[in-house]
Amino acid sequence: MHEGAARGRTGRVQTAELRRLFAASPVARLSTVRPDGGPHVVPMVFALVEDTVYSAVDAKPKRSRALQRLANIRSDPRCALLVDHYEDDWRRLWWVRADGHGEVVDEPSDAHPGIRALVQRFSQYRDDPPAGPLLVVAVERWTGWASSA
């Protein structure tokens, strides 16, 4: 976290800083619960709009468009997303976690706010917007830590 960021406290300033750090990260790790109760964690690109995280099934190579993460969310919408920063100077380490509930929009239109946010954030989507299902996570709780504040 940057100089002056809150650590170990709650409040608007800390939440705003957590959102800022989260939104600036290029990738998040999504954790969902498998139907058998086991954990499932995958990296994903995303866009954050206020307290909603969007990620779409896109044209990157996959075995199937019926992704395990989508089946998991349909079965149990509880999920968490984690972003972090590591470097050898351990005084600069931090992480942010967004806990929430997800839903799957199977056929989002190009006008869906999540698709628009993803297209705006990633140049790769400008010529080929994601057409697959859209994961929408409503963040209910922000938490984080920094080695120095």
C-alpha positions in Angstrom: 0.0 0.0 0.0 1.2 3.5 -0.6 2.3 5.9 2.1 -0.6 6.8 4.4 -2.8 3.9 3.6 -4.8 2.6 6.5 -3.8 -0.8 8.0 -5.8 -2.8 10.4 -8.7 -0.3 10.7 -12.1 -0.1 9.1 -13.7 2.8 7.4 -14.3 4.6 4.2 -10.7 5.6 3.6 -9.4 2.1 4.0 -12.2 0.6 1.8 -11.6 3.2 -0.9 -7.8 2.3 -0.9 -8.6 -1.4 -0.9 -10.8 -0.9 -4.0 -8.2 1.3 -5.7 -5.5 -1.4 -5.2 -7.8 -4.2 -6.3 -8.9 -2.3 -9.4 -5.3 -1.5 -10.5 -4.3 -5.2 -10.4 -4.1 -7.0 -13.7 -5.4 -10.3 -12.5 -7.3 -11.7 -9.5 -7.6 -15.2 -8.1 -11.2 -16.4 -7.9 -12.0 -18.9 -5.2 -15.3 -20.8 -5.4 -16.8 -23.8 -3.8 -17.2 -27.0 -5.9 -20.5 -28.9 -5.6 -18.6 -31.5 -3.5 -17.6 -28.8 -1.1 -13.9 -28.6 -2.2 -12.2 -25.4 -3.1 -11.5 -24.2 -6.6 -9.1 -21.4 -7.3 -8.3 -19.9 -10.8 -6.7 -16.7 -12.0 -8.9 -14.3 -14.1 -8.9 -10.9 -15.7 -11.6 -8.6 -14.4 -13.1 -5.2 -14.3 -14.3 -3.5 -11.1 -17.2 -1.0 -11.1 -17.9 0.3 -7.6 -18.5 -2.9 -5.6 -19.1 -5.3 -8.6 -16.5 -7.4 -10.2 -17.0 -8.6 -13.8 -15.2 -11.4 -15.7 -16.2 -13.1 -18.9 -15.6 -16.3 -20.7 -13.6 -15.1 -23.7 -11.7 -16.4 -26.8 -8.6 -17.4 -24.9 -8.0 -21.1 -25.5 -9.9 -23.4 -23.1 -11.0 -27.0 -23.1 -14.6 -25.9 -22.8 -16.7 -22.7 -22.4 -18.6 -24.6 -19.6 -16.0 -23.6 -17.0 -15.9 -25.2 -13.5 -16.0 -21.7 -11.9 -19.4 -21.1 -13.6 -20.8 -24.4 -12.4 -19.5 -23.7 -8.9 -21.2 -20.2 -8.8 -24.5 -21.7 -10.0 -24.3 -24.3 -7.3 -23.1 -22.0 -4.5 -22.8 -18.3 -5.2 -20.3 -17.6 -2.3 -16.9 -16.6 -3.6 -13.8 -14.6 -2.9 -11.3 -12.8 -5.1 -7.7 -12.1 -4.1 -5.2 -9.7 -5.6 -1.7 -9.2 -4.1 1.6 -7.5 -4.6 4.9 -9.2 -3.9 8.5 -8.0 -4.2 11.8 -8.7 -2.5 11.4 -5.6 -0.4 9.0 -7.1 2.1 8.0 -3.7 3.4 6.0 -3.2 0.2 3.9 -6.4 0.4 0.1 -6.1 0.4 -3.1 -8.1 -0.5 -6.7 -7.3 -0.9 -9.6 -9.8 -0.8 -13.2 -9.1 -2.0 -15.8 -11.5 -0.5 -19.1 -11.7 -2.2 -21.8 -13.6 -4.1 -21.6 -14.4 -7.8 -24.1 -14.9 -10.5 -23.7 -16.0 -14.1 -25.2 -14.1 -17.0 -25.3 -16.6 -19.8 -25.8 -14.3 -22.8 -24.8 -10.7 -21.9 -25.4 -8.1 -24.5 -22.6 -5.8 -25.7 -24.4 -3.1 -23.8 -24.2 -4.9 -20.4 -22.2 -2.7 -18.0 -19.8 -5.6 -17.3 -19.0 -6.2 -20.9 -18.6 -2.4 -21.4 -16.2 -2.3 -18.4 -14.1 -5.2 -19.6 -13.9 -3.7 -23.2 -12.8 -0.4 -21.7 -10.1 -2.0 -19.5 -8.6 -4.5 -21.9 -7.5 -3.5 -25.4 -7.7 -7.2 -26.3 -11.5 -7.0 -26.0 -11.9 -3.9 -28.2 -11.9 -5.8 -31.5 -13.4 -9.0 -30.1 -15.6 -8.4 -27.0 -16.2 -11.4 -24.9 -19.3 -13.3 -26.1 -19.4 -16.0 -23.5 -21.0 -16.1 -20.1 -20.4 -13.2 -17.8 -19.5 -13.7 -14.1 -20.9 -10.9 -11.9 -19.6 -10.8 -8.3 -21.4 -8.4 -5.9 -18.7 -7.6 -3.3 -20.1 -7.6 0.3 -16.8 -7.2 2.2 -13.3 -5.8 1.4 -10.4 -6.8 3.6 -6.7 -6.3 3.1 -3.2 -6.2 4.7 0.0 -4.3 4.0 3.4 -4.9 5.6 3.8 -1.2 6.1 1.4 1.7 6.0 
